[in-house]
């Protein structure tokens, strides 16, 4: 589902108060940032699960391979457009992407589940 709404002007400010693991993941996943696999993986529990584009990746090795494959496919910019906290373990972050991928504009929803200050599950959906 694509959300065709303008970014929430308070989202960037709210994003400053996200848990460190989510902040670390978002920084390392940003294409404008030279990603560091160690920093990216340090945001995840060792048995974490990522669900993206109908595929499931479990554990650091699979998550690392997933990010290496996804990171270089397109050139795009990212802007946090919405942040929602459900409780201390459940967060949703929506990023607005513009770039050279099909359609050129999309809002991506990241559903984070945390435990012990690490990401245990990340679901990504347009």
VOBADO-48785 format. One record per residue: residue number from 0; residue in one letter; x, y, z of N, C-alpha, C in turn. Coordinates in steps of 0.02 Angstrom, whole numbers, plus 50000, padded with zeros to 5 digits. Atoms other than C-alpha are relative to their C-alpha. Layout:
N
num NUM	residuo A	n_u X	n_v Y	n_w Z	ca_u X	ca_v Y	ca_w Z	c_u X	c_v Y	c_w Z
...
END
This chain:
126
num 0	residuo X	n_u 50042	n_v 49941	n_w 50000	ca_u 50000	ca_v 50000	ca_w 50000	c_u 50044	c_v 50062	c_w 50000
num 1	residuo X	n_u 49963	n_v 49937	n_w 50003	ca_u 50072	ca_v 50169	ca_w 49950	c_u 49960	c_v 50054	c_w 50033
num 2	residuo X	n_u 50033	n_v 49946	n_w 49965	ca_u 50031	ca_v 50314	ca_w 50062	c_u 50017	c_v 50065	c_w 49963
num 3	residuo X	n_u 49988	n_v 49939	n_w 50038	ca_u 50013	ca_v 50470	ca_w 49955	c_u 49981	c_v 50061	c_w 50042
num 4	residuo X	n_u 50012	n_v 49943	n_w 49957	ca_u 50020	ca_v 50600	ca_w 50092	c_u 50066	c_v 50038	c_w 50008
num 5	residuo X	n_u 49939	n_v 49963	n_w 49989	ca_u 50143	ca_v 50741	ca_w 50122	c_u 50032	c_v 49980	c_w 50066
num 6	residuo X	n_u 49967	n_v 50018	n_w 49937	ca_u 50274	ca_v 50710	ca_w 50257	c_u 49973	c_v 50040	c_w 50059
num 7	residuo X	n_u 50021	n_v 49968	n_w 49938	ca_u 50222	ca_v 50750	ca_w 50435	c_u 50058	c_v 50045	c_w 50023
num 8	residuo X	n_u 49946	n_v 49955	n_w 49981	ca_u 50322	ca_v 50906	ca_w 50485	c_u 50031	c_v 49985	c_w 50068
num 9	residuo X	n_u 49972	n_v 50017	n_w 49935	ca_u 50346	ca_v 50836	ca_w 50660	c_u 50037	c_v 49934	c_w 49999
num 10	residuo X	n_u 49969	n_v 50067	n_w 50003	ca_u 50411	ca_v 50667	ca_w 50600	c_u 50075	c_v 50002	c_w 50011
num 11	residuo X	n_u 49927	n_v 49996	n_w 49992	ca_u 50593	ca_v 50720	ca_w 50589	c_u 50019	c_v 50013	c_w 50073
num 12	residuo X	n_u 49987	n_v 49986	n_w 49929	ca_u 50587	ca_v 50788	ca_w 50767	c_u 49985	c_v 49938	c_w 50042
num 13	residuo X	n_u 50018	n_v 50061	n_w 49964	ca_u 50498	ca_v 50632	ca_w 50831	c_u 50052	c_v 49946	c_w 49989
num 14	residuo X	n_u 49950	n_v 50051	n_w 50016	ca_u 50627	ca_v 50522	ca_w 50743	c_u 50063	c_v 50007	c_w 50042
num 15	residuo X	n_u 49941	n_v 49989	n_w 49958	ca_u 50763	ca_v 50601	ca_w 50850	c_u 49995	c_v 49963	c_w 50067
num 16	residuo X	n_u 50011	n_v 50032	n_w 49935	ca_u 50687	ca_v 50511	ca_w 51000	c_u 49985	c_v 49925	c_w 49994
num 17	residuo X	n_u 50008	n_v 50072	n_w 50009	ca_u 50678	ca_v 50336	ca_w 50926	c_u 50054	c_v 49963	c_w 50039
num 18	residuo X	n_u 49948	n_v 50041	n_w 49967	ca_u 50771	ca_v 50195	ca_w 51015	c_u 50063	c_v 49996	c_w 49956
num 19	residuo X	n_u 49935	n_v 50000	n_w 50035	ca_u 50955	ca_v 50183	ca_w 50968	c_u 50004	c_v 49948	c_w 49944
num 20	residuo X	n_u 49997	n_v 50052	n_w 50051	ca_u 50934	ca_v 50020	ca_w 50871	c_u 49964	c_v 50021	c_w 49936
num 21	residuo X	n_u 50037	n_v 49977	n_w 50058	ca_u 50804	ca_v 50096	ca_w 50756	c_u 50038	c_v 50057	c_w 49966
num 22	residuo X	n_u 49961	n_v 49944	n_w 50027	ca_u 50906	ca_v 50255	ca_w 50733	c_u 50061	c_v 49973	c_w 49962
num 23	residuo X	n_u 49941	n_v 50030	n_w 50032	ca_u 51060	ca_v 50150	ca_w 50692	c_u 49980	c_v 49966	c_w 49934
num 24	residuo X	n_u 50022	n_v 50033	n_w 50062	ca_u 50964	ca_v 50044	ca_w 50565	c_u 49983	c_v 50052	c_w 49946
num 25	residuo X	n_u 50020	n_v 49950	n_w 50050	ca_u 50888	ca_v 50198	ca_w 50479	c_u 50061	c_v 50036	c_w 49972
num 26	residuo X	n_u 49939	n_v 49967	n_w 50023	ca_u 51059	ca_v 50283	ca_w 50470	c_u 50038	c_v 49955	c_w 49952
num 27	residuo X	n_u 49961	n_v 50046	n_w 50042	ca_u 51145	ca_v 50129	ca_w 50399	c_u 49964	c_v 49980	c_w 49937
num 28	residuo X	n_u 50039	n_v 50018	n_w 50060	ca_u 51003	ca_v 50095	ca_w 50275	c_u 49992	c_v 50059	c_w 49953
num 29	residuo X	n_u 50007	n_v 49941	n_w 50042	ca_u 51005	ca_v 50274	ca_w 50208	c_u 50052	c_v 49998	c_w 49944
num 30	residuo X	n_u 49952	n_v 50005	n_w 50055	ca_u 51084	ca_v 50272	ca_w 50034	c_u 50050	c_v 50057	c_w 49998
num 31	residuo X	n_u 49954	n_v 49943	n_w 49998	ca_u 51167	ca_v 50441	ca_w 50067	c_u 50056	c_v 49988	c_w 50050
num 32	residuo X	n_u 49951	n_v 50016	n_w 49948	ca_u 51265	ca_v 50362	ca_w 50211	c_u 50041	c_v 49940	c_w 49976
num 33	residuo X	n_u 49959	n_v 50058	n_w 50018	ca_u 51412	ca_v 50246	ca_w 50178	c_u 49988	c_v 49946	c_w 50053
num 34	residuo X	n_u 50021	n_v 50051	n_w 49953	ca_u 51338	ca_v 50093	ca_w 50260	c_u 50059	c_v 49958	c_w 50027
num 35	residuo X	n_u 49951	n_v 50042	n_w 49967	ca_u 51440	ca_v 49990	ca_w 50382	c_u 49963	c_v 49938	c_w 50024
num 36	residuo X	n_u 50036	n_v 50062	n_w 49983	ca_u 51384	ca_v 49808	ca_w 50397	c_u 50002	c_v 49986	c_w 50075
num 37	residuo X	n_u 49996	n_v 50012	n_w 49928	ca_u 51446	ca_v 49794	ca_w 50577	c_u 49951	c_v 50044	c_w 50038
num 38	residuo X	n_u 50047	n_v 49955	n_w 49966	ca_u 51347	ca_v 49948	ca_w 50631	c_u 49928	c_v 49981	c_w 49986
num 39	residuo X	n_u 50068	n_v 50021	n_w 50017	ca_u 51193	ca_v 49889	ca_w 50537	c_u 49980	c_v 49939	c_w 50040
num 40	residuo X	n_u 50016	n_v 50062	n_w 49965	ca_u 51198	ca_v 49715	ca_w 50613	c_u 49997	c_v 50009	c_w 50075
num 41	residuo X	n_u 50002	n_v 49989	n_w 49928	ca_u 51229	ca_v 49784	ca_w 50787	c_u 49933	c_v 50027	c_w 50023
num 42	residuo X	n_u 50067	n_v 49978	n_w 49983	ca_u 51052	ca_v 49854	ca_w 50781	c_u 49952	c_v 49941	c_w 50010
num 43	residuo X	n_u 50043	n_v 50059	n_w 50000	ca_u 50981	ca_v 49676	ca_w 50767	c_u 50022	c_v 49949	c_w 50052
num 44	residuo X	n_u 49986	n_v 50059	n_w 49960	ca_u 50968	ca_v 49532	ca_w 50889	c_u 50028	c_v 49947	c_w 49954
num 45	residuo X	n_u 49967	n_v 50050	n_w 50042	ca_u 51069	ca_v 49383	ca_w 50827	c_u 49950	c_v 49955	c_w 49964
num 46	residuo X	n_u 50051	n_v 50042	n_w 50032	ca_u 50908	ca_v 49287	ca_w 50787	c_u 49943	c_v 50041	c_w 49971
num 47	residuo X	n_u 50051	n_v 49955	n_w 50026	ca_u 50813	ca_v 49436	ca_w 50717	c_u 49974	c_v 49976	c_w 49932
num 48	residuo X	n_u 50031	n_v 50016	n_w 50063	ca_u 50696	ca_v 49420	ca_w 50569	c_u 49983	c_v 50064	c_w 49963
num 49	residuo X	n_u 50021	n_v 49945	n_w 50043	ca_u 50673	ca_v 49540	ca_w 50423	c_u 49955	c_v 49970	c_w 49946
num 50	residuo X	n_u 50046	n_v 50020	n_w 50052	ca_u 50524	ca_v 49522	ca_w 50307	c_u 49995	c_v 50058	c_w 49951
num 51	residuo X	n_u 49998	n_v 49948	n_w 50052	ca_u 50542	ca_v 49618	ca_w 50144	c_u 49982	c_v 49969	c_w 49933
num 52	residuo X	n_u 50018	n_v 50020	n_w 50068	ca_u 50460	ca_v 49598	ca_w 49975	c_u 49982	c_v 49925	c_w 49996
num 53	residuo X	n_u 50022	n_v 50069	n_w 50000	ca_u 50384	ca_v 49430	ca_w 50022	c_u 50052	c_v 49949	c_w 50022
num 54	residuo X	n_u 49946	n_v 50045	n_w 49979	ca_u 50549	ca_v 49357	ca_w 50082	c_u 50016	c_v 50011	c_w 50074
num 55	residuo X	n_u 49982	n_v 49997	n_w 49929	ca_u 50604	ca_v 49317	ca_w 50260	c_u 50074	c_v 49984	c_w 50007
num 56	residuo X	n_u 49929	n_v 50007	n_w 49987	ca_u 50783	ca_v 49336	ca_w 50319	c_u 50009	c_v 49995	c_w 50075
num 57	residuo X	n_u 49992	n_v 50012	n_w 49928	ca_u 50834	ca_v 49266	ca_w 50489	c_u 50073	c_v 49996	c_w 50018
num 58	residuo X	n_u 49931	n_v 50001	n_w 49976	ca_u 50995	ca_v 49296	ca_w 50583	c_u 50045	c_v 50049	c_w 49963
num 59	residuo X	n_u 49954	n_v 49950	n_w 50027	ca_u 51143	ca_v 49410	ca_w 50550	c_u 50025	c_v 49984	c_w 49930
num 60	residuo X	n_u 49973	n_v 50016	n_w 50066	ca_u 51211	ca_v 49316	ca_w 50400	c_u 49949	c_v 50014	c_w 49945
num 61	residuo X	n_u 50051	n_v 49988	n_w 50051	ca_u 51047	ca_v 49320	ca_w 50303	c_u 49982	c_v 50074	c_w 49995
num 62	residuo X	n_u 50015	n_v 49928	n_w 50001	ca_u 51010	ca_v 49501	ca_w 50353	c_u 50056	c_v 50038	c_w 49964
num 63	residuo X	n_u 49944	n_v 49968	n_w 50034	ca_u 51184	ca_v 49552	ca_w 50296	c_u 49996	c_v 49990	c_w 49924
num 64	residuo X	n_u 50006	n_v 50013	n_w 50072	ca_u 51162	ca_v 49468	ca_w 50126	c_u 49942	c_v 50039	c_w 49969
num 65	residuo X	n_u 50058	n_v 49962	n_w 50024	ca_u 50990	ca_v 49548	ca_w 50107	c_u 50018	c_v 50074	c_w 49990
num 66	residuo X	n_u 49982	n_v 49929	n_w 50005	ca_u 51058	ca_v 49724	ca_w 50141	c_u 50050	c_v 50012	c_w 49945
num 67	residuo X	n_u 49950	n_v 49991	n_w 50053	ca_u 51206	ca_v 49700	ca_w 50025	c_u 49967	c_v 49999	c_w 49931
num 68	residuo X	n_u 50035	n_v 50005	n_w 50064	ca_u 51087	ca_v 49651	ca_w 49884	c_u 49955	c_v 50060	c_w 49989
num 69	residuo X	n_u 50048	n_v 49945	n_w 50007	ca_u 50958	ca_v 49787	ca_w 49918	c_u 50033	c_v 50068	c_w 49994
num 70	residuo X	n_u 49970	n_v 49934	n_w 49992	ca_u 51078	ca_v 49930	ca_w 49951	c_u 50020	c_v 50034	c_w 49934
num 71	residuo X	n_u 49972	n_v 49968	n_w 50059	ca_u 51145	ca_v 49958	ca_w 49776	c_u 49956	c_v 49997	c_w 49938
num 72	residuo X	n_u 50042	n_v 50010	n_w 50059	ca_u 50997	ca_v 49924	ca_w 49663	c_u 49978	c_v 50067	c_w 49968
num 73	residuo X	n_u 50024	n_v 49936	n_w 50026	ca_u 50934	ca_v 50106	ca_w 49644	c_u 50033	c_v 50058	c_w 50036
num 74	residuo X	n_u 49977	n_v 49938	n_w 49968	ca_u 50985	ca_v 50285	ca_w 49682	c_u 49938	c_v 50038	c_w 50021
num 75	residuo X	n_u 50059	n_v 49966	n_w 49975	ca_u 50860	ca_v 50377	ca_w 49792	c_u 50016	c_v 50040	c_w 50063
num 76	residuo X	n_u 49995	n_v 49962	n_w 49938	ca_u 50835	ca_v 50500	ca_w 49933	c_u 49948	c_v 49974	c_w 50049
num 77	residuo X	n_u 50045	n_v 50024	n_w 49948	ca_u 50750	ca_v 50461	ca_w 50098	c_u 49984	c_v 50058	c_w 50047
num 78	residuo X	n_u 50022	n_v 49951	n_w 49950	ca_u 50648	ca_v 50573	ca_w 50212	c_u 49949	c_v 49965	c_w 50046
num 79	residuo X	n_u 50049	n_v 50028	n_w 49953	ca_u 50560	ca_v 50515	ca_w 50371	c_u 49937	c_v 50041	c_w 49995
num 80	residuo X	n_u 50063	n_v 49964	n_w 50009	ca_u 50378	ca_v 50559	ca_w 50343	c_u 49949	c_v 49986	c_w 50055
num 81	residuo X	n_u 50047	n_v 50015	n_w 49946	ca_u 50291	ca_v 50478	ca_w 50492	c_u 50034	c_v 49953	c_w 50050
num 82	residuo X	n_u 49974	n_v 50042	n_w 49946	ca_u 50339	ca_v 50401	ca_w 50660	c_u 49943	c_v 49987	c_w 50048
num 83	residuo X	n_u 50052	n_v 50018	n_w 49952	ca_u 50222	ca_v 50307	ca_w 50776	c_u 50027	c_v 49950	c_w 50049
num 84	residuo X	n_u 49980	n_v 50045	n_w 49946	ca_u 50259	ca_v 50225	ca_w 50943	c_u 49937	c_v 49969	c_w 50029
num 85	residuo X	n_u 50058	n_v 50034	n_w 49970	ca_u 50136	ca_v 50094	ca_w 51003	c_u 50013	c_v 49984	c_w 50073
num 86	residuo X	n_u 49977	n_v 50012	n_w 49931	ca_u 50232	ca_v 50044	ca_w 51160	c_u 50076	c_v 49998	c_w 49997
num 87	residuo X	n_u 49927	n_v 49999	n_w 49999	ca_u 50413	ca_v 50021	ca_w 51210	c_u 50032	c_v 49948	c_w 49954
num 88	residuo X	n_u 49972	n_v 50052	n_w 50044	ca_u 50432	ca_v 49873	ca_w 51091	c_u 49975	c_v 50005	c_w 49928
num 89	residuo X	n_u 50031	n_v 49998	n_w 50067	ca_u 50327	ca_v 49921	ca_w 50938	c_u 50002	c_v 50072	c_w 49972
num 90	residuo X	n_u 49995	n_v 49934	n_w 50034	ca_u 50366	ca_v 50066	ca_w 50819	c_u 49987	c_v 49991	c_w 49926
num 91	residuo X	n_u 50008	n_v 49998	n_w 50072	ca_u 50316	ca_v 50111	ca_w 50643	c_u 50031	c_v 50065	c_w 49975
num 92	residuo X	n_u 49968	n_v 49942	n_w 50031	ca_u 50422	ca_v 50227	ca_w 50537	c_u 49985	c_v 49997	c_w 49925
num 93	residuo X	n_u 50012	n_v 49996	n_w 50072	ca_u 50370	ca_v 50283	ca_w 50363	c_u 50052	c_v 50046	c_w 49970
num 94	residuo X	n_u 49951	n_v 49960	n_w 50037	ca_u 50504	ca_v 50345	ca_w 50244	c_u 49973	c_v 50015	c_w 49931
num 95	residuo X	n_u 50019	n_v 49977	n_w 50067	ca_u 50467	ca_v 50445	ca_w 50087	c_u 50062	c_v 49994	c_w 49957
num 96	residuo X	n_u 49944	n_v 50010	n_w 50045	ca_u 50582	ca_v 50389	ca_w 49945	c_u 49985	c_v 50030	c_w 49932
num 97	residuo X	n_u 50004	n_v 49976	n_w 50069	ca_u 50614	ca_v 50476	ca_w 49779	c_u 50064	c_v 49981	c_w 49966
num 98	residuo X	n_u 49939	n_v 50021	n_w 50034	ca_u 50732	ca_v 50406	ca_w 49650	c_u 49987	c_v 49971	c_w 49932
num 99	residuo X	n_u 50002	n_v 50028	n_w 50068	ca_u 50765	ca_v 50309	ca_w 49490	c_u 49970	c_v 49930	c_w 49997
num 100	residuo X	n_u 50034	n_v 50064	n_w 50001	ca_u 50662	ca_v 50156	ca_w 49536	c_u 49933	c_v 50007	c_w 49964
num 101	residuo X	n_u 50064	n_v 49995	n_w 50035	ca_u 50499	ca_v 50113	ca_w 49445	c_u 49949	c_v 50040	c_w 50041
num 102	residuo X	n_u 50049	n_v 49957	n_w 49966	ca_u 50369	ca_v 50245	ca_w 49489	c_u 50032	c_v 50063	c_w 50028
num 103	residuo X	n_u 49963	n_v 49942	n_w 49979	ca_u 50501	ca_v 50363	ca_w 49558	c_u 49986	c_v 50027	c_w 50070
num 104	residuo X	n_u 50019	n_v 49976	n_w 49933	ca_u 50409	ca_v 50399	ca_w 49723	c_u 49962	c_v 49945	c_w 50036
num 105	residuo X	n_u 50037	n_v 50049	n_w 49961	ca_u 50352	ca_v 50284	ca_w 49861	c_u 50010	c_v 50014	c_w 50074
num 106	residuo X	n_u 49994	n_v 49998	n_w 49928	ca_u 50320	ca_v 50282	ca_w 50047	c_u 50007	c_v 49928	c_w 50025
num 107	residuo X	n_u 49986	n_v 50067	n_w 49975	ca_u 50395	ca_v 50131	ca_w 50134	c_u 49987	c_v 49999	c_w 50075
num 108	residuo X	n_u 50018	n_v 50007	n_w 49929	ca_u 50327	ca_v 50072	ca_w 50302	c_u 50046	c_v 49948	c_w 50032
num 109	residuo X	n_u 49956	n_v 50044	n_w 49961	ca_u 50449	ca_v 49995	ca_w 50427	c_u 49966	c_v 49986	c_w 50066
num 110	residuo X	n_u 50029	n_v 50019	n_w 49936	ca_u 50369	ca_v 49900	ca_w 50571	c_u 50054	c_v 49965	c_w 50041
num 111	residuo X	n_u 49946	n_v 50025	n_w 49957	ca_u 50497	ca_v 49872	ca_w 50709	c_u 49972	c_v 49968	c_w 50063
num 112	residuo X	n_u 50013	n_v 50031	n_w 49935	ca_u 50484	ca_v 49753	ca_w 50856	c_u 50068	c_v 49996	c_w 50035
num 113	residuo X	n_u 49938	n_v 49998	n_w 49962	ca_u 50616	ca_v 49773	ca_w 50992	c_u 49996	c_v 49956	c_w 50062
num 114	residuo X	n_u 49992	n_v 50034	n_w 49936	ca_u 50677	ca_v 49671	ca_w 51139	c_u 50072	c_v 50011	c_w 50022
num 115	residuo X	n_u 49932	n_v 49988	n_w 49973	ca_u 50826	ca_v 49710	ca_w 51251	c_u 50038	c_v 50050	c_w 49958
num 116	residuo X	n_u 49970	n_v 49944	n_w 50037	ca_u 50860	ca_v 49869	ca_w 51151	c_u 50026	c_v 49981	c_w 49931
num 117	residuo X	n_u 49979	n_v 50022	n_w 50066	ca_u 50884	ca_v 49772	ca_w 50987	c_u 49937	c_v 49985	c_w 49957
num 118	residuo X	n_u 50054	n_v 50018	n_w 50045	ca_u 50775	ca_v 49744	ca_w 50834	c_u 49995	c_v 49924	c_w 49996
num 119	residuo X	n_u 50010	n_v 50073	n_w 50006	ca_u 50701	ca_v 49569	ca_w 50840	c_u 49959	c_v 49983	c_w 49938
num 120	residuo X	n_u 50040	n_v 50011	n_w 50062	ca_u 50583	ca_v 49590	ca_w 50692	c_u 49992	c_v 50067	c_w 49964
num 121	residuo X	n_u 50010	n_v 49942	n_w 50042	ca_u 50574	ca_v 49713	ca_w 50549	c_u 49959	c_v 49978	c_w 49940
num 122	residuo X	n_u 50043	n_v 50013	n_w 50058	ca_u 50432	ca_v 49708	ca_w 50423	c_u 50000	c_v 50063	c_w 49957
num 123	residuo X	n_u 49996	n_v 49943	n_w 50047	ca_u 50451	ca_v 49819	ca_w 50269	c_u 49947	c_v 49990	c_w 49947
num 124	residuo X	n_u 50053	n_v 50004	n_w 50050	ca_u 50305	ca_v 49858	ca_w 50155	c_u 49989	c_v 50069	c_w 49968
num 125	residuo X	n_u 50017	n_v 49935	n_w 50033	ca_u 50262	ca_v 49992	ca_w 50025	c_u 49929	c_v 50020	c_w 50019
END
